[in-house]
């Protein structure tokens, strides 16, 4: 369902998609991830919120890229907006922490961008797809890095 919604906006086949929101850069989860995301991505943590991403976003995973789109909820489905970022998939790393209801994750790109994001994994469109997306991209579980 999410893949079908975003596929027409992407120039390659999309294998996974999810919705998420900007995380609180000062949250405990974000603070815990700083060191580990730096280790896994090989980039420096900027320590500031990156304003290039919208508050809510649609992530789409292709074979070669990770796409980020603005979106709005409609009565039935999503209104996919403009593309706000595209990162090389093989140069993008993700460190995640999973709880029963949420996933908190940091995306680090080869250009040095670091984005703290979060998504609900229950009772919301995009819950199960969020877990599938993170598994497909190869997100490292934060606890396994301790």
LINKAFEN-V484097 format. One record per residue. RES is the residue in one small letter. SS is DSSP state (a for helix, b for strand, c for the rest). PSI is psi in whole degrees, 0 to 359 (* if undefined). BURIAL is b if it has 9 or more other ideal C-beta (glycine too) atoms within 8 Angstrom, else e. Layout:
res->RES ss->SS psi->PSI burial->BURIAL
res->RES ss->SS psi->PSI burial->BURIAL
This chain:
res->x ss->c psi->310 burial->e
res->x ss->a psi->319 burial->b
res->x ss->a psi->315 burial->b
res->x ss->a psi->326 burial->e
res->x ss->a psi->325 burial->b
res->x ss->a psi->341 burial->b
res->x ss->a psi->315 burial->b
res->x ss->c psi->341 burial->e
res->x ss->c psi->355 burial->b
res->x ss->c psi->150 burial->b
res->x ss->c psi->5 burial->e
res->x ss->c psi->167 burial->e
res->x ss->c psi->133 burial->e
res->x ss->b psi->129 burial->b
res->x ss->b psi->342 burial->e
res->x ss->b psi->152 burial->b
res->x ss->b psi->156 burial->b
res->x ss->b psi->163 burial->b
res->x ss->b psi->149 burial->b
res->x ss->b psi->178 burial->b
res->x ss->b psi->158 burial->b
res->x ss->b psi->137 burial->b
res->x ss->c psi->164 burial->b
res->x ss->c psi->114 burial->e
res->x ss->c psi->337 burial->e
res->x ss->c psi->6 burial->e
res->x ss->c psi->161 burial->b
res->x ss->a psi->317 burial->e
res->x ss->a psi->315 burial->b
res->x ss->a psi->318 burial->b
res->x ss->a psi->320 burial->e
res->x ss->a psi->326 burial->b
res->x ss->a psi->341 burial->b
res->x ss->a psi->306 burial->b
res->x ss->a psi->316 burial->e
res->x ss->a psi->321 burial->b
res->x ss->a psi->325 burial->b
res->x ss->a psi->316 burial->b
res->x ss->a psi->314 burial->e
res->x ss->a psi->328 burial->b
res->x ss->a psi->338 burial->b
res->x ss->c psi->25 burial->e
res->x ss->c psi->163 burial->b
res->x ss->c psi->144 burial->e
res->x ss->c psi->128 burial->b
res->x ss->c psi->336 burial->e
res->x ss->c psi->15 burial->e
res->x ss->c psi->156 burial->e
res->x ss->c psi->134 burial->e
res->x ss->c psi->117 burial->b
res->x ss->c psi->2 burial->e
res->x ss->c psi->346 burial->e
res->x ss->c psi->145 burial->b
res->x ss->c psi->166 burial->e
res->x ss->c psi->316 burial->e
res->x ss->b psi->140 burial->b
res->x ss->b psi->163 burial->b
res->x ss->b psi->123 burial->b
res->x ss->b psi->137 burial->b
res->x ss->b psi->134 burial->b
res->x ss->b psi->116 burial->b
res->x ss->b psi->182 burial->b
res->x ss->c psi->326 burial->e
res->x ss->c psi->342 burial->e
res->x ss->b psi->158 burial->b
res->x ss->b psi->124 burial->b
res->x ss->b psi->144 burial->b
res->x ss->b psi->127 burial->b
res->x ss->b psi->148 burial->b
res->x ss->b psi->156 burial->b
res->x ss->b psi->160 burial->b
res->x ss->b psi->145 burial->e
res->x ss->b psi->140 burial->e
res->x ss->b psi->173 burial->e
res->x ss->c psi->317 burial->e
res->x ss->c psi->93 burial->e
res->x ss->b psi->209 burial->e
res->x ss->b psi->150 burial->b
res->x ss->b psi->100 burial->e
res->x ss->b psi->125 burial->b
res->x ss->b psi->210 burial->e
res->x ss->b psi->154 burial->e
res->x ss->b psi->127 burial->e
res->x ss->b psi->346 burial->b
res->x ss->b psi->155 burial->e
res->x ss->b psi->124 burial->e
res->x ss->b psi->145 burial->b
res->x ss->b psi->127 burial->b
res->x ss->a psi->318 burial->b
res->x ss->a psi->353 burial->e
res->x ss->a psi->20 burial->e
res->x ss->c psi->128 burial->b
res->x ss->b psi->154 burial->b
res->x ss->b psi->131 burial->b
res->x ss->b psi->131 burial->b
res->x ss->b psi->153 burial->b
res->x ss->b psi->128 burial->b
res->x ss->b psi->135 burial->e
res->x ss->c psi->181 burial->e
res->x ss->c psi->333 burial->e
res->x ss->c psi->343 burial->e
res->x ss->b psi->159 burial->b
res->x ss->b psi->129 burial->b
res->x ss->b psi->129 burial->b
res->x ss->b psi->155 burial->b
res->x ss->b psi->129 burial->b
res->x ss->b psi->126 burial->b
res->x ss->b psi->131 burial->b
res->x ss->c psi->166 burial->b
res->x ss->c psi->340 burial->b
res->x ss->c psi->0 burial->e
res->x ss->c psi->359 burial->e
res->x ss->c psi->141 burial->b
res->x ss->b psi->122 burial->b
res->x ss->b psi->123 burial->b
res->x ss->b psi->121 burial->b
res->x ss->b psi->165 burial->b
res->x ss->b psi->155 burial->b
res->x ss->b psi->143 burial->b
res->x ss->b psi->144 burial->b
res->x ss->c psi->10 burial->b
res->x ss->c psi->156 burial->e
res->x ss->c psi->40 burial->e
res->x ss->c psi->140 burial->e
res->x ss->c psi->130 burial->e
res->x ss->c psi->356 burial->b
res->x ss->a psi->297 burial->b
res->x ss->a psi->318 burial->e
res->x ss->a psi->330 burial->b
res->x ss->a psi->315 burial->b
res->x ss->a psi->319 burial->b
res->x ss->a psi->318 burial->b
res->x ss->a psi->309 burial->b
res->x ss->a psi->324 burial->b
res->x ss->a psi->316 burial->e
res->x ss->a psi->321 burial->b
res->x ss->a psi->347 burial->b
res->x ss->c psi->36 burial->e
res->x ss->c psi->136 burial->b
res->x ss->b psi->129 burial->b
res->x ss->b psi->123 burial->b
res->x ss->a psi->317 burial->b
res->x ss->a psi->331 burial->e
res->x ss->a psi->350 burial->e
res->x ss->a psi->355 burial->b
res->x ss->c psi->* burial->e
